[in-house]
Amino acid sequence: MCEVIDIMLSKGWQEAIDSGMQQGMQKGLEEGMQKGLEEGRQEGIVTGVELEKKNIAQSMKKKGFDISLIMELTGLTKEKILSL
């Protein structure tokens, strides 16, 4: 009789542990995906801002603006502007 109770308890505990692990893994996955999306958005914003700076600098350069003024307004280096 004690063995049956022990088996039932151990199965109950095992199910509880399995359930807890499943829930923990799901929550971790959701949090990881959310963090990944946030980081991806931030990287996208930074990339977009840099691309826009280059586009503006390139336009200014084509219109004959002084390199030092382009540097001041865009924050790009002289080398970066000259390479555009």
N, C-alpha and C positions, 0 to 999 in steps of 0.2 A: 504494500500500500504506500509506504514512504517513497519507494522508487517511482511509482506512478505520479505522485504529487511532485517529486523532484523534477521529473521529466516535463510535467505540465508547466511548472514554474519556470524551468529553464527555457522552454519554448516561448512562454510569455515574455520573458526577459529578452530573448533573442529577437522576437518580433518587435519589441519596443526599441531595442538597439538598432535593428535594421531600419525601422521607421524613422528614428531620430537621425540616423546617418543619411537616409534618403532626403529628409527635409533639409538637413544641413548642407548637403551637396547641392540641392536645388537653390537654396538661398545664396550659397556661395557663387553658383553659376550666374544667377540673376544679378548679383552685385558686381561680379566681374564684367559681365556684359555691359552694365550701366556705366561702369568706370571706363571701359574701353570706348564706348560711344562718346562719352564726355571728352576723353583724351583725343579721340579722332576729330571731334568738332573743333577743339582748340588748335590742333595741328592744321586743320583745313583753314581756319581763320588766319593763322599766321602765314600760311602759304599764300592765301589770297591777298593779304596785305602786301607781302613782298612782291608778288606778281604785279599788283597795281602800281607799286612804287616804280618798278622797272618800266612798266608801260608809260607812266607819266614822264619819267626821266628820258625815255627814248623819244617821246613826242617833243619834249622841250629841247632835246639835243638837235632833232631834225629842224626845229624852228629857229635854231641859232642861239639859244640861251647860253649864257656863260656857265661853264662847268661848275665853278664855285657856287653859283646860285642854285643849280640843280642839286648839288651836294647838300646845300643848306636846307632846301625845301623837301628833299626826299629822304635824307639821311643815308643815302648810298655813298659808297666810297668812289673816289675818282677812277680807280681801276675798273670798278663795276660799270660805271657810266660810260667810260671809254670803250668797254667791251660790247656795249649794246649796239 
